Structure formats: structure tokens, C-alpha cells
Amino acid sequence: MSHIIFDDKRIELDEGQTVLSALLDNGYEIPNSCRAGACQSCMMQAVEGEVPDNAQQGLKDTHKAQGFFLACSCTPVTPLQITPLNSADSRIAATVTKHNVISTDILRLRIKTEQTFNYRAGQFINIWKDDNLSRSYSLASVAELDDFLELHIRRIEDGNVSSWLHDEIKTGDNLQIQDATGDCFYMPGTPGEKLLLAGTGTGLAPLIGIARDALQQNHSGEIHLIHGAKQIDDLYMHQSLIDMSQQFINFHYHASVLQADKVVKPVSTDSIDKMILEVATEASEWKSYLCGDVDIVNTLKKKLFLAGASMRNIYTDPFISAGS
């Protein structure tokens, strides 16, 4: 067992227990969301002791050098003296410029920041409801094309943040967001490369951003986007994607729905895992981006790998539910 020093108190950790779990068990309100090392809302700083490498995965080198780490991923093997970050200092004010529900449970939210906001299409940001509660949402916008940030937010049943954004937030309201992060974005340099974009639900948001970014950077290789949904009505950007496929000769849109009596191309009742292998017949020749439900993302990643794709050419953004 090891221990941490926090708030001038010594806290013993059980075998395998994370810093976040120990602090929550001891009554501290520590900001957190995904608890999987993705959203970075639980970032803290070690002022003494050795931080495990896995607790700093995804952080900037400058943050690592200062001892920053993710409390949800940190299982220390030596004592750590830690301090919370003033997360309010890292938040950015944004104003809602568009708020409209575009399907039964999907909100299209557009926001603007007063200061310059740097990001890559396909990354995600945190939206804070209060000092301790935030959720991560992926960006569908492209910095070079849009003067706003666009998010697609699915309403989660009994969701504290998603219901708040759907029901209480309106155009003109102010929000607090945090810097964009994530490594699921278009990489220029090989314009003739074949790109496969596949995802379910609002995993479509980063995929649209990646596709638009690639096209505006004159990507000349084939781009195939496959959106998976339960039924046709859940294809919430269906017409927009059809329009994109008509505008760009190298962009191809496919849709997979589980429940439909009759479908017309580009919609199919084939499963999304079957469709990706039908598109990427030589998987080793493709760069793939997979977004959405974590189980589906992992399944698609495994199938592409077994079909010959290199892991270094598979980028993922699995949506890990925080339950609210």
C-alpha cells in the first residue's frame, strides 16, 4: 500500500486504488467525468513523489514536466504529495449562438469564444455545468471553415449535463468550456491516402469534422464515412451527408441501420462491422477513424486489425459514458 498527502492530511490507499477514488472516499469533491483518463477534468499536480507514467498519458509535455497527472488513472507506488488545480483558471467563456434539436434526442449546439480557441476538428472539449461537474463533447466544426464551435449532444436519460444543455440552456447564454484535447483528427501529408470514418450515434460529430477538414485541405484520396444507427430517423445528418457526397467526388457516405422495413442507398441494414470490411477490402491500405459507443469502437478496431490494418493507422474516440 501507498499513501498520498492532500490538504495536509495523510490518506492511505488500498491496493490498486486510484488517487481519485481515495479522495472521493474521504469526502473530497474532486472534479471528474469519464474516470477513464480521457476527459482530463480530474487533473491534479504532484509537488513531491513519483507519478506513474500511465497517469500522464495524453497530457502535454509542459504539463508532465510540472507534475500534472490524471487522478482517475493514478495508482501510485510511492507516496505522493498532491494539490488540486484551480480548474476555473483554465476555463474559457463561451456564448451560445445556436441551440436547436435536430432529431428526437440530438441537440446541435454552436458556441463562440471571445478569445482565440485553438483546436483540431475531431477533438473534444469539456463543458462545465458547475465547479465539479463537466462532460466531454466532440467537435464537428472546422477552425478554418467555421467561426463557431459545433457540438452534437445526445440526451442521456436522467443526465445532469445533457438534460441541462437540452432543456435549460438557450441562445445567448454563457457557458464555461476547457481546451480541446484528443488525438482523433486529420493528419495532412499524404493527400492520396484512403480514409475510413466509421461511428455510431453522435460519434458522427467528430467524423464530420475530420471529413470536412480533410476536404478543405484538398485531400484527394477516397473518403468513406459510415454512420451506424438503430433506425433511419436516428441518421440525424443524413441529408447533409448526401449533399457532401454530391459536392465532393471523393467523399462517399454510407449508413447502417438495425431496424428498417425498406431502405434505399446509401442506407443499408448490413451491420456497421460488415460494412467497414466491404469498404476497406484491403485494410492495410486505409487510415481509419472510429468514434462513438466504446464497445462498438473496440469491435471495429479489432476487426480492422485482424483484416490487416496497422494499429498506428487506426485512430479512435470511444465515448465513455459517465452516466449523466
CORVENLIN-V766250 format. One record per pair of residues at least 12 apart in sequence whose ideal C-beta (glycine too) atoms are under 8 Angstrom apart, sorted by sequence separation. I is the first residue (numbers start at 0). GAP is how many residues later the second one is. If there is no record, write none. Layout:
# CORVENLIN-V766250
I:GAP + I:GAP
This chain:
# CORVENLIN-V766250
0:12 + 10:12 + 19:12 + 29:12 + 55:12 + 57:12 + 97:12 + 123:12 + 124:12 + 138:12 + 139:12 + 152:12 + 210:12 + 240:12 + 253:12 + 254:12 + 255:12 + 256:12 + 275:12 + 287:12 + 0:13 + 55:13 + 56:13 + 95:13 + 96:13 + 123:13 + 137:13 + 152:13 + 196:13 + 252:13 + 254:13 + 255:13 + 257:13 + 300:13 + 0:14 + 29:14 + 54:14 + 55:14 + 95:14 + 96:14 + 123:14 + 124:14 + 136:14 + 137:14 + 196:14 + 210:14 + 226:14 + 251:14 + 253:14 + 255:14 + 289:14 + 3:15 + 10:15 + 19:15 + 54:15 + 95:15 + 96:15 + 122:15 + 123:15 + 136:15 + 194:15 + 255:15 + 300:15 + 42:16 + 50:16 + 54:16 + 56:16 + 94:16 + 121:16 + 122:16 + 136:16 + 194:16 + 224:16 + 255:16 + 287:16 + 5:17 + 8:17 + 36:17 + 51:17 + 67:17 + 93:17 + 94:17 + 121:17 + 207:17 + 237:17 + 3:18 + 36:18 + 39:18 + 50:18 + 54:18 + 93:18 + 94:18 + 120:18 + 206:18 + 285:18 + 3:19 + 39:19 + 53:19 + 54:19 + 93:19 + 94:19 + 120:19 + 194:19 + 255:19 + 296:19 + 36:20 + 37:20 + 42:20 + 46:20 + 54:20 + 92:20 + 118:20 + 120:20 + 206:20 + 234:20 + 296:20 + 297:20 + 6:21 + 36:21 + 44:21 + 45:21 + 91:21 + 92:21 + 120:21 + 184:21 + 244:21 + 253:21 + 282:21 + 287:21 + 296:21 + 5:22 + 19:22 + 44:22 + 45:22 + 51:22 + 120:22 + 183:22 + 234:22 + 296:22 + 44:23 + 45:23 + 50:23 + 51:23 + 91:23 + 119:23 + 203:23 + 231:23 + 233:23 + 272:23 + 285:23 + 43:24 + 44:24 + 51:24 + 118:24 + 124:24 + 126:24 + 184:24 + 185:24 + 194:24 + 241:24 + 271:24 + 275:24 + 279:24 + 282:24 + 283:24 + 289:24 + 293:24 + 18:25 + 42:25 + 43:25 + 50:25 + 51:25 + 91:25 + 117:25 + 184:25 + 222:25 + 231:25 + 253:25 + 282:25 + 283:25 + 287:25 + 289:25 + 290:25 + 291:25 + 292:25 + 293:25 + 42:26 + 43:26 + 49:26 + 124:26 + 134:26 + 183:26 + 190:26 + 192:26 + 194:26 + 196:26 + 224:26 + 226:26 + 228:26 + 230:26 + 272:26 + 276:26 + 281:26 + 282:26 + 283:26 + 286:26 + 287:26 + 288:26 + 289:26 + 290:26 + 291:26 + 292:26 + 293:26 + 42:27 + 43:27 + 48:27 + 49:27 + 132:27 + 133:27 + 134:27 + 185:27 + 190:27 + 193:27 + 194:27 + 196:27 + 197:27 + 198:27 + 199:27 + 200:27 + 222:27 + 224:27 + 226:27 + 227:27 + 228:27 + 229:27 + 230:27 + 272:27 + 275:27 + 276:27 + 279:27 + 285:27 + 286:27 + 287:27 + 288:27 + 289:27 + 290:27 + 291:27 + 293:27 + 41:28 + 42:28 + 49:28 + 108:28 + 132:28 + 148:28 + 184:28 + 185:28 + 190:28 + 191:28 + 192:28 + 193:28 + 194:28 + 195:28 + 196:28 + 197:28 + 198:28 + 199:28 + 200:28 + 221:28 + 222:28 + 223:28 + 224:28 + 225:28 + 226:28 + 227:28 + 228:28 + 229:28 + 230:28 + 231:28 + 271:28 + 275:28 + 286:28 + 288:28 + 289:28 + 290:28 + 41:29 + 48:29 + 50:29 + 187:29 + 190:29 + 191:29 + 193:29 + 194:29 + 196:29 + 197:29 + 198:29 + 199:29 + 207:29 + 220:29 + 222:29 + 223:29 + 224:29 + 225:29 + 226:29 + 227:29 + 228:29 + 229:29 + 230:29 + 279:29 + 39:30 + 41:30 + 43:30 + 48:30 + 49:30 + 118:30 + 190:30 + 193:30 + 195:30 + 197:30 + 219:30 + 221:30 + 223:30 + 225:30 + 272:30 + 276:30 + 47:31 + 48:31 + 109:31 + 128:31 + 185:31 + 187:31 + 189:31 + 218:31 + 231:31 + 47:32 + 48:32 + 116:32 + 128:32 + 203:32 + 207:32 + 211:32 + 234:32 + 36:33 + 47:33 + 48:33 + 185:33 + 200:33 + 203:33 + 207:33 + 210:33 + 214:33 + 45:34 + 46:34 + 126:34 + 36:35 + 45:35 + 46:35 + 111:35 + 128:35 + 231:35 + 18:36 + 35:36 + 36:36 + 45:36 + 46:36 + 111:36 + 112:36 + 214:36 + 34:37 + 35:37 + 44:37 + 90:37 + 110:37 + 111:37 + 33:38 + 43:38 + 44:38 + 109:38 + 110:38 + 126:38 + 31:39 + 43:39 + 44:39 + 109:39 + 31:40 + 43:40 + 44:40 + 109:40 + 110:40 + 210:40 + 29:41 + 43:41 + 86:41 + 108:41 + 109:41 + 138:41 + 42:42 + 107:42 + 108:42 + 4:43 + 87:43 + 107:43 + 108:43 + 227:43 + 42:44 + 86:44 + 107:44 + 108:44 + 133:44 + 137:44 + 227:44 + 106:45 + 40:46 + 105:46 + 106:46 + 225:46 + 105:47 + 106:47 + 127:47 + 153:47 + 22:48 + 105:48 + 106:48 + 126:48 + 127:48 + 153:48 + 104:49 + 105:49 + 126:49 + 127:49 + 152:49 + 225:49 + 18:50 + 97:50 + 101:50 + 104:50 + 126:50 + 127:50 + 151:50 + 225:50 + 19:51 + 20:51 + 96:51 + 125:51 + 18:52 + 19:52 + 124:52 + 125:52 + 151:52 + 17:53 + 18:53 + 124:53 + 151:53 + 225:53 + 17:54 + 19:54 + 29:54 + 124:54 + 150:54 + 17:55 + 18:55 + 93:55 + 106:55 + 124:55 + 149:55 + 223:55 + 17:56 + 18:56 + 30:56 + 108:56 + 123:56 + 124:56 + 223:56 + 17:57 + 18:57 + 122:57 + 123:57 + 16:58 + 106:58 + 122:58 + 123:58 + 15:59 + 106:59 + 122:59 + 108:60 + 118:60 + 119:60 + 121:60 + 18:61 + 118:61 + 122:61 + 12:62 + 117:62 + 121:62 + 122:62 + 12:63 + 18:63 + 116:63 + 121:63 + 110:64 + 112:64 + 120:64 + 121:64 + 137:64 + 139:64 + 227:64 + 100:65 + 119:65 + 120:65 + 137:65 + 139:65 + 110:66 + 119:66 + 138:66 + 139:66 + 137:67 + 138:67 + 141:67 + 144:67 + 136:68 + 137:68 + 139:68 + 140:68 + 227:68 + 139:69 + 143:69 + 98:70 + 138:70 + 141:70 + 98:71 + 137:71 + 141:71 + 144:71 + 3:72 + 98:72 + 143:72 + 199:72 + 95:73 + 97:73 + 1:74 + 4:74 + 95:74 + 96:74 + 141:74 + 197:74 + 1:75 + 3:75 + 4:75 + 5:75 + 95:75 + 1:76 + 2:76 + 3:76 + 4:76 + 5:76 + 95:76 + 1:77 + 3:77 + 4:77 + 5:77 + 94:77 + 95:77 + 197:77 + 1:78 + 3:78 + 94:78 + 95:78 + 197:78 + 94:79 + 95:79 + 209:79 + 93:80 + 94:80 + 195:80 + 92:81 + 93:81 + 92:82 + 93:82 + 123:82 + 206:82 + 92:83 + 93:83 + 122:83 + 195:83 + 205:83 + 91:84 + 121:84 + 151:84 + 195:84 + 206:84 + 38:85 + 40:85 + 90:85 + 91:85 + 120:85 + 121:85 + 205:85 + 39:86 + 90:86 + 91:86 + 193:86 + 204:86 + 38:87 + 90:87 + 91:87 + 121:87 + 202:87 + 203:87 + 87:88 + 89:88 + 120:88 + 121:88 + 202:88 + 203:88 + 89:89 + 120:89 + 202:89 + 195:90 + 197:90 + 198:90 + 201:90 + 202:90 + 86:91 + 120:91 + 121:91 + 193:91 + 194:91 + 195:91 + 196:91 + 197:91 + 198:91 + 200:91 + 120:92 + 193:92 + 194:92 + 195:92 + 196:92 + 197:92 + 198:92 + 199:92 + 200:92 + 32:93 + 40:93 + 119:93 + 192:93 + 193:93 + 194:93 + 195:93 + 197:93 + 198:93 + 199:93 + 192:94 + 194:94 + 196:94 + 202:94 + 38:95 + 40:95 + 38:96 + 105:96 + 199:96 + 38:97 + 198:97 + 37:98 + 198:98 + 30:100 + 31:100 + 32:100 + 186:100 + 30:101 + 32:101 + 29:102 + 30:102 + 32:102 + 33:102 + 197:102 + 28:103 + 30:103 + 32:103 + 183:105 + 183:107 + 195:108 + 205:111 + 202:114 + 202:116 + 201:117 + 198:118 + 200:118 + 57:123 + 57:125 + 103:129 + 102:130 + 103:130 + 105:130 + 184:130 + 102:131 + 183:131 + 182:132 + 183:132 + 102:133 + 183:133 + 101:134 + 101:135 + 181:135 + 40:137 + 39:138 + 39:141 + 37:144 + 137:153 + 161:162 + 160:163 + 158:164 + 159:164 + 155:165 + 158:165 + 157:166 + 121:167 + 155:167 + 155:168 + 121:169 + 137:179 + 134:187 + 134:189 + 123:193 + 121:195 + 37:280 + 37:282 + 35:284 + 34:285 + 33:286 + 34:287 + 33:288 + 32:289
